[in-house]
Amino acid sequence: QVQLVESGGGLVQPGGSLTLSCLVSRSISSIYAMGWYRQAPGKQRELVAGIRISGTTNYADSVKGRFTISRDNAKNTMYLQMNSLKPEDTAVYYCNGNVQGLVYWGQGTQVTVSS
């Protein structure tokens, strides 16, 4: 069983920044793909950013140029640096990882962008 625990969410004003962390209960150096998703009230969960074992990244169009995904294998942690936050970024953010064909999810962390 693999556990993922998100942290770093909170309330931030428009234009502000937050960094989310996803701590994994095992080494992530061999996890092929990891990602950040979000789900706003009344909407479907959507991919925000993904990162592969090679370091290749991909982003939703709505966050390109504002968000940066990264992983620190030594700390078994994945990050999402979020800058220039907008009210429409408000959602519960989830991290996930694909471990040998099984997909694991964290419990989510709330991000609220409001003045």
Phi, psi and omega per residue, in radians:
Q1 nan 2.337 3.132
V2 -1.958 2.303 3.117
Q3 -1.981 2.421 3.089
L4 -2.139 2.301 -3.104
V5 -2.223 2.034 3.104
E6 -1.518 2.670 3.026
S7 -2.699 2.897 3.061
G8 1.832 -0.072 3.113
G9 -1.257 3.009 3.118
G10 2.838 -2.900 3.125
L11 -1.750 2.285 -3.128
V12 -2.479 2.604 3.123
Q13 -1.372 2.699 3.061
P14 -0.940 2.388 -3.078
G15 1.577 -0.162 -3.117
G16 -1.435 -3.080 -3.087
S17 -2.299 2.646 3.013
L18 -2.534 2.653 3.010
T19 -2.141 2.097 3.075
L20 -1.620 2.541 3.081
S21 -2.150 2.587 3.088
C22 -2.300 1.845 -3.134
L23 -1.595 2.239 -3.091
V24 -1.872 2.515 -3.013
S25 -1.392 0.044 3.111
R26 -2.511 3.010 3.107
S27 -1.042 2.380 3.132
I28 -1.781 0.010 -3.057
S29 -1.085 -0.430 -3.127
S30 -1.875 0.091 3.106
I31 -1.371 2.064 -2.981
Y32 -1.143 -0.781 -3.061
A33 -2.430 2.375 3.055
M34 -2.346 2.769 -3.117
G35 -2.812 2.918 3.039
W36 -1.999 2.326 3.078
Y37 -2.163 2.864 3.042
R38 -2.512 2.702 3.115
Q39 -2.439 2.043 3.090
A40 -1.596 2.751 -3.133
P41 -0.968 2.261 3.101
G42 1.345 0.100 -3.122
K43 -2.124 2.842 3.101
Q44 -1.365 2.705 3.057
R45 -1.157 2.378 -3.103
E46 -2.277 2.638 3.082
L47 -1.275 2.296 3.068
V48 -1.718 -0.871 -3.114
A49 -2.772 2.605 3.105
G50 -2.337 2.698 3.113
I51 -2.489 2.331 -3.136
R52 -1.729 2.981 -3.109
I53 -1.072 -0.455 3.120
S54 -1.306 -0.266 -3.053
G55 1.722 -0.115 3.095
T56 -1.096 2.370 -3.122
T57 -2.129 2.763 3.016
N58 -2.534 2.636 -3.055
Y59 -2.371 2.616 2.954
A60 -1.149 2.556 -3.120
D61 -0.988 -0.594 -3.057
S62 -1.202 -0.278 -3.097
V63 -2.064 -0.063 -3.133
K64 -0.998 2.341 -3.140
G65 1.489 -0.184 -3.131
R66 -2.017 -0.614 -3.089
F67 -1.914 2.597 3.085
T68 -2.366 2.176 3.104
I69 -1.723 2.502 3.107
S70 -2.671 2.902 3.114
R71 -2.432 2.470 3.091
D72 -2.058 1.731 -3.077
N73 -1.075 -0.579 -3.114
A74 -1.164 -0.474 -3.129
K75 -1.833 0.072 -3.111
N76 0.912 0.703 -3.015
T77 -2.344 2.452 3.015
M78 -1.972 2.577 -3.082
Y79 -2.207 2.760 2.967
L80 -2.375 1.863 3.068
Q81 -1.507 2.124 -3.079
M82 -2.063 2.061 3.123
N83 -2.034 2.866 3.103
S84 0.848 0.856 -3.065
L85 -1.138 2.539 -3.122
K86 -2.104 2.744 3.096
P87 -0.963 -0.575 -3.140
E88 -1.261 -0.095 3.025
D89 -1.452 -0.101 3.132
T90 -1.086 2.184 -3.095
A91 -3.112 3.004 2.907
V92 -1.568 2.232 -3.104
Y93 -1.813 2.292 -3.106
Y94 -2.102 2.501 2.977
C95 -1.844 2.672 3.055
N96 -2.514 2.827 3.116
G97 -2.537 2.471 3.114
N98 -1.753 1.882 -3.080
V99 -1.982 1.838 3.109
Q100 0.922 0.762 3.056
G101 1.557 -0.183 3.088
L102 -1.768 2.408 -3.119
V103 -1.818 2.210 3.135
Y104 -1.985 2.535 -3.122
W105 -2.150 2.606 2.945
G106 -1.444 3.137 -3.074
Q107 -1.509 -0.223 3.096
G108 1.705 2.664 3.055
T109 -2.397 2.368 -3.060
Q110 -1.424 2.311 2.997
V111 -2.089 2.149 3.125
T112 -2.151 2.148 3.132
V113 -1.936 1.929 -3.053
S114 -2.781 2.602 3.063
S115 -1.652 nan nan
